């Protein structure tokens, strides 16, 4: 399948995500994004879409794995981080720490917005 293709390219994979999501095929969209992120860890767009999908689907385990990677980028999407912040609402200590880090990053991005945003 396309998700096991070791030569998966972002330019080919990313346009397939939206139709999968629109069709309600969230597991397939997630597998595609996760495979792309695994093969191309610096593909910020794929990682951002994956975090957004996990937040929307309430997949906190996915958020545990991928939000820290998104935070490593210098300019992560504030909107996607806000979605993740609200999805990380359980009381486990690890998630509370991650949620706090996400909140601090949102504050930093809000204090220093990108020009034109």
Biotite code that builds the C-alpha atoms (Angstrom):
import biotite.structure as struc

atoms = struc.array([
    struc.Atom([0.000, 0.000, 0.000], chain_id="A", res_id=1, res_name="UNK", atom_name="CA", element="C"),
    struc.Atom([0.959, 3.621, -0.198], chain_id="A", res_id=2, res_name="UNK", atom_name="CA", element="C"),
    struc.Atom([1.740, 3.723, 3.522], chain_id="A", res_id=3, res_name="UNK", atom_name="CA", element="C"),
    struc.Atom([4.417, 1.056, 3.247], chain_id="A", res_id=4, res_name="UNK", atom_name="CA", element="C"),
    struc.Atom([6.122, 2.714, 0.267], chain_id="A", res_id=5, res_name="UNK", atom_name="CA", element="C"),
    struc.Atom([9.630, 3.579, 1.404], chain_id="A", res_id=6, res_name="UNK", atom_name="CA", element="C"),
    struc.Atom([9.797, 6.260, -1.294], chain_id="A", res_id=7, res_name="UNK", atom_name="CA", element="C"),
    struc.Atom([6.697, 8.128, -0.155], chain_id="A", res_id=8, res_name="UNK", atom_name="CA", element="C"),
    struc.Atom([7.100, 11.816, -0.962], chain_id="A", res_id=9, res_name="UNK", atom_name="CA", element="C"),
    struc.Atom([5.306, 14.681, 0.688], chain_id="A", res_id=10, res_name="UNK", atom_name="CA", element="C"),
    struc.Atom([4.341, 16.194, -2.650], chain_id="A", res_id=11, res_name="UNK", atom_name="CA", element="C"),
    struc.Atom([2.496, 12.974, -3.480], chain_id="A", res_id=12, res_name="UNK", atom_name="CA", element="C"),
    struc.Atom([1.133, 12.122, -0.045], chain_id="A", res_id=13, res_name="UNK", atom_name="CA", element="C"),
    struc.Atom([-0.140, 15.461, 1.253], chain_id="A", res_id=14, res_name="UNK", atom_name="CA", element="C"),
    struc.Atom([-2.797, 15.940, -1.469], chain_id="A", res_id=15, res_name="UNK", atom_name="CA", element="C"),
    struc.Atom([-4.243, 12.521, -0.527], chain_id="A", res_id=16, res_name="UNK", atom_name="CA", element="C"),
    struc.Atom([-4.860, 13.494, 3.114], chain_id="A", res_id=17, res_name="UNK", atom_name="CA", element="C"),
    struc.Atom([-7.782, 15.897, 2.620], chain_id="A", res_id=18, res_name="UNK", atom_name="CA", element="C"),
    struc.Atom([-9.910, 13.501, 0.530], chain_id="A", res_id=19, res_name="UNK", atom_name="CA", element="C"),
    struc.Atom([-9.300, 10.757, 3.094], chain_id="A", res_id=20, res_name="UNK", atom_name="CA", element="C"),
    struc.Atom([-10.401, 13.081, 5.911], chain_id="A", res_id=21, res_name="UNK", atom_name="CA", element="C"),
    struc.Atom([-13.465, 14.256, 3.967], chain_id="A", res_id=22, res_name="UNK", atom_name="CA", element="C"),
    struc.Atom([-14.447, 10.623, 3.395], chain_id="A", res_id=23, res_name="UNK", atom_name="CA", element="C"),
    struc.Atom([-14.167, 9.962, 7.141], chain_id="A", res_id=24, res_name="UNK", atom_name="CA", element="C"),
    struc.Atom([-11.199, 7.656, 6.591], chain_id="A", res_id=25, res_name="UNK", atom_name="CA", element="C"),
    struc.Atom([-9.314, 9.110, 9.543], chain_id="A", res_id=26, res_name="UNK", atom_name="CA", element="C"),
    struc.Atom([-7.272, 5.958, 10.285], chain_id="A", res_id=27, res_name="UNK", atom_name="CA", element="C"),
    struc.Atom([-6.018, 5.868, 6.678], chain_id="A", res_id=28, res_name="UNK", atom_name="CA", element="C"),
    struc.Atom([-5.217, 9.603, 6.733], chain_id="A", res_id=29, res_name="UNK", atom_name="CA", element="C"),
    struc.Atom([-3.384, 9.145, 10.026], chain_id="A", res_id=30, res_name="UNK", atom_name="CA", element="C"),
    struc.Atom([-1.374, 6.164, 8.740], chain_id="A", res_id=31, res_name="UNK", atom_name="CA", element="C"),
    struc.Atom([-0.375, 8.151, 5.666], chain_id="A", res_id=32, res_name="UNK", atom_name="CA", element="C"),
    struc.Atom([0.729, 11.161, 7.712], chain_id="A", res_id=33, res_name="UNK", atom_name="CA", element="C"),
    struc.Atom([2.521, 9.042, 10.334], chain_id="A", res_id=34, res_name="UNK", atom_name="CA", element="C"),
    struc.Atom([4.408, 7.179, 7.607], chain_id="A", res_id=35, res_name="UNK", atom_name="CA", element="C"),
    struc.Atom([5.410, 10.430, 5.952], chain_id="A", res_id=36, res_name="UNK", atom_name="CA", element="C"),
    struc.Atom([6.576, 11.893, 9.282], chain_id="A", res_id=37, res_name="UNK", atom_name="CA", element="C"),
    struc.Atom([8.521, 8.722, 10.044], chain_id="A", res_id=38, res_name="UNK", atom_name="CA", element="C"),
    struc.Atom([10.275, 8.874, 6.674], chain_id="A", res_id=39, res_name="UNK", atom_name="CA", element="C"),
    struc.Atom([10.701, 12.658, 6.663], chain_id="A", res_id=40, res_name="UNK", atom_name="CA", element="C"),
    struc.Atom([10.925, 13.840, 10.295], chain_id="A", res_id=41, res_name="UNK", atom_name="CA", element="C"),
    struc.Atom([11.468, 17.458, 9.247], chain_id="A", res_id=42, res_name="UNK", atom_name="CA", element="C"),
    struc.Atom([8.295, 17.613, 7.127], chain_id="A", res_id=43, res_name="UNK", atom_name="CA", element="C"),
    struc.Atom([6.600, 20.245, 9.285], chain_id="A", res_id=44, res_name="UNK", atom_name="CA", element="C"),
    struc.Atom([3.421, 20.367, 7.216], chain_id="A", res_id=45, res_name="UNK", atom_name="CA", element="C"),
    struc.Atom([2.823, 16.618, 7.586], chain_id="A", res_id=46, res_name="UNK", atom_name="CA", element="C"),
    struc.Atom([3.615, 16.728, 11.300], chain_id="A", res_id=47, res_name="UNK", atom_name="CA", element="C"),
    struc.Atom([1.270, 19.680, 11.774], chain_id="A", res_id=48, res_name="UNK", atom_name="CA", element="C"),
    struc.Atom([-1.558, 17.885, 9.941], chain_id="A", res_id=49, res_name="UNK", atom_name="CA", element="C"),
    struc.Atom([-0.926, 14.758, 12.021], chain_id="A", res_id=50, res_name="UNK", atom_name="CA", element="C"),
    struc.Atom([-1.121, 16.692, 15.304], chain_id="A", res_id=51, res_name="UNK", atom_name="CA", element="C"),
    struc.Atom([-4.282, 18.466, 14.101], chain_id="A", res_id=52, res_name="UNK", atom_name="CA", element="C"),
    struc.Atom([-5.874, 15.129, 13.172], chain_id="A", res_id=53, res_name="UNK", atom_name="CA", element="C"),
    struc.Atom([-4.905, 13.545, 16.497], chain_id="A", res_id=54, res_name="UNK", atom_name="CA", element="C"),
    struc.Atom([-6.315, 16.536, 18.399], chain_id="A", res_id=55, res_name="UNK", atom_name="CA", element="C"),
    struc.Atom([-9.584, 16.425, 16.457], chain_id="A", res_id=56, res_name="UNK", atom_name="CA", element="C"),
    struc.Atom([-9.915, 12.682, 16.999], chain_id="A", res_id=57, res_name="UNK", atom_name="CA", element="C"),
    struc.Atom([-8.964, 12.844, 20.684], chain_id="A", res_id=58, res_name="UNK", atom_name="CA", element="C"),
    struc.Atom([-5.941, 10.614, 20.130], chain_id="A", res_id=59, res_name="UNK", atom_name="CA", element="C"),
    struc.Atom([-3.942, 11.705, 23.169], chain_id="A", res_id=60, res_name="UNK", atom_name="CA", element="C"),
    struc.Atom([-1.384, 8.929, 22.674], chain_id="A", res_id=61, res_name="UNK", atom_name="CA", element="C"),
    struc.Atom([-0.618, 10.379, 19.245], chain_id="A", res_id=62, res_name="UNK", atom_name="CA", element="C"),
    struc.Atom([-0.375, 13.845, 20.771], chain_id="A", res_id=63, res_name="UNK", atom_name="CA", element="C"),
    struc.Atom([2.033, 12.494, 23.396], chain_id="A", res_id=64, res_name="UNK", atom_name="CA", element="C"),
    struc.Atom([4.276, 11.265, 20.598], chain_id="A", res_id=65, res_name="UNK", atom_name="CA", element="C"),
    struc.Atom([4.027, 14.050, 18.031], chain_id="A", res_id=66, res_name="UNK", atom_name="CA", element="C"),
    struc.Atom([3.416, 17.325, 19.892], chain_id="A", res_id=67, res_name="UNK", atom_name="CA", element="C"),
    struc.Atom([6.965, 17.372, 21.356], chain_id="A", res_id=68, res_name="UNK", atom_name="CA", element="C"),
    struc.Atom([8.315, 16.923, 17.839], chain_id="A", res_id=69, res_name="UNK", atom_name="CA", element="C"),
    struc.Atom([6.163, 19.813, 16.601], chain_id="A", res_id=70, res_name="UNK", atom_name="CA", element="C"),
    struc.Atom([7.395, 21.979, 19.476], chain_id="A", res_id=71, res_name="UNK", atom_name="CA", element="C"),
    struc.Atom([10.969, 21.407, 18.299], chain_id="A", res_id=72, res_name="UNK", atom_name="CA", element="C"),
    struc.Atom([10.279, 23.520, 15.206], chain_id="A", res_id=73, res_name="UNK", atom_name="CA", element="C"),
    struc.Atom([11.040, 27.214, 15.577], chain_id="A", res_id=74, res_name="UNK", atom_name="CA", element="C"),
    struc.Atom([7.606, 28.337, 14.313], chain_id="A", res_id=75, res_name="UNK", atom_name="CA", element="C"),
    struc.Atom([4.962, 25.676, 14.993], chain_id="A", res_id=76, res_name="UNK", atom_name="CA", element="C"),
    struc.Atom([1.368, 26.521, 14.113], chain_id="A", res_id=77, res_name="UNK", atom_name="CA", element="C"),
    struc.Atom([-0.222, 28.392, 17.009], chain_id="A", res_id=78, res_name="UNK", atom_name="CA", element="C"),
    struc.Atom([-3.709, 27.282, 15.906], chain_id="A", res_id=79, res_name="UNK", atom_name="CA", element="C"),
    struc.Atom([-2.721, 23.610, 15.864], chain_id="A", res_id=80, res_name="UNK", atom_name="CA", element="C"),
    struc.Atom([-0.988, 23.939, 19.233], chain_id="A", res_id=81, res_name="UNK", atom_name="CA", element="C"),
    struc.Atom([-4.196, 25.441, 20.632], chain_id="A", res_id=82, res_name="UNK", atom_name="CA", element="C"),
    struc.Atom([-6.148, 22.441, 19.330], chain_id="A", res_id=83, res_name="UNK", atom_name="CA", element="C"),
    struc.Atom([-3.621, 20.104, 20.957], chain_id="A", res_id=84, res_name="UNK", atom_name="CA", element="C"),
    struc.Atom([-3.744, 22.111, 24.194], chain_id="A", res_id=85, res_name="UNK", atom_name="CA", element="C"),
    struc.Atom([-7.498, 21.586, 24.500], chain_id="A", res_id=86, res_name="UNK", atom_name="CA", element="C"),
    struc.Atom([-7.240, 17.892, 23.587], chain_id="A", res_id=87, res_name="UNK", atom_name="CA", element="C"),
    struc.Atom([-4.551, 17.282, 26.256], chain_id="A", res_id=88, res_name="UNK", atom_name="CA", element="C"),
    struc.Atom([-7.023, 17.747, 29.083], chain_id="A", res_id=89, res_name="UNK", atom_name="CA", element="C"),
    struc.Atom([-6.576, 14.655, 31.236], chain_id="A", res_id=90, res_name="UNK", atom_name="CA", element="C"),
    struc.Atom([-4.880, 14.784, 34.605], chain_id="A", res_id=91, res_name="UNK", atom_name="CA", element="C"),
    struc.Atom([-1.890, 12.491, 34.121], chain_id="A", res_id=92, res_name="UNK", atom_name="CA", element="C"),
    struc.Atom([1.349, 14.172, 35.221], chain_id="A", res_id=93, res_name="UNK", atom_name="CA", element="C"),
    struc.Atom([3.111, 13.621, 31.874], chain_id="A", res_id=94, res_name="UNK", atom_name="CA", element="C"),
    struc.Atom([0.233, 15.125, 29.925], chain_id="A", res_id=95, res_name="UNK", atom_name="CA", element="C"),
    struc.Atom([-0.072, 17.997, 32.390], chain_id="A", res_id=96, res_name="UNK", atom_name="CA", element="C"),
    struc.Atom([3.596, 18.815, 31.785], chain_id="A", res_id=97, res_name="UNK", atom_name="CA", element="C"),
    struc.Atom([3.168, 18.562, 28.007], chain_id="A", res_id=98, res_name="UNK", atom_name="CA", element="C"),
    struc.Atom([0.019, 20.715, 28.166], chain_id="A", res_id=99, res_name="UNK", atom_name="CA", element="C"),
    struc.Atom([1.906, 23.313, 30.222], chain_id="A", res_id=100, res_name="UNK", atom_name="CA", element="C"),
    struc.Atom([4.739, 23.347, 27.650], chain_id="A", res_id=101, res_name="UNK", atom_name="CA", element="C"),
    struc.Atom([2.226, 23.744, 24.823], chain_id="A", res_id=102, res_name="UNK", atom_name="CA", element="C"),
    struc.Atom([0.549, 26.612, 26.701], chain_id="A", res_id=103, res_name="UNK", atom_name="CA", element="C"),
    struc.Atom([3.894, 28.350, 27.216], chain_id="A", res_id=104, res_name="UNK", atom_name="CA", element="C"),
    struc.Atom([4.720, 27.986, 23.523], chain_id="A", res_id=105, res_name="UNK", atom_name="CA", element="C"),
    struc.Atom([1.325, 29.407, 22.547], chain_id="A", res_id=106, res_name="UNK", atom_name="CA", element="C"),
    struc.Atom([1.999, 32.393, 24.825], chain_id="A", res_id=107, res_name="UNK", atom_name="CA", element="C"),
    struc.Atom([5.431, 32.904, 23.250], chain_id="A", res_id=108, res_name="UNK", atom_name="CA", element="C"),
    struc.Atom([4.002, 32.712, 19.730], chain_id="A", res_id=109, res_name="UNK", atom_name="CA", element="C"),
    struc.Atom([1.215, 35.117, 20.672], chain_id="A", res_id=110, res_name="UNK", atom_name="CA", element="C"),
    struc.Atom([3.704, 37.605, 22.137], chain_id="A", res_id=111, res_name="UNK", atom_name="CA", element="C"),
    struc.Atom([5.888, 37.398, 19.006], chain_id="A", res_id=112, res_name="UNK", atom_name="CA", element="C"),
    struc.Atom([3.482, 36.921, 16.091], chain_id="A", res_id=113, res_name="UNK", atom_name="CA", element="C"),
    struc.Atom([4.661, 36.350, 12.552], chain_id="A", res_id=114, res_name="UNK", atom_name="CA", element="C"),
    struc.Atom([4.397, 39.449, 10.338], chain_id="A", res_id=115, res_name="UNK", atom_name="CA", element="C"),
    struc.Atom([1.035, 39.484, 8.616], chain_id="A", res_id=116, res_name="UNK", atom_name="CA", element="C"),
    struc.Atom([-0.594, 37.018, 10.996], chain_id="A", res_id=117, res_name="UNK", atom_name="CA", element="C"),
])
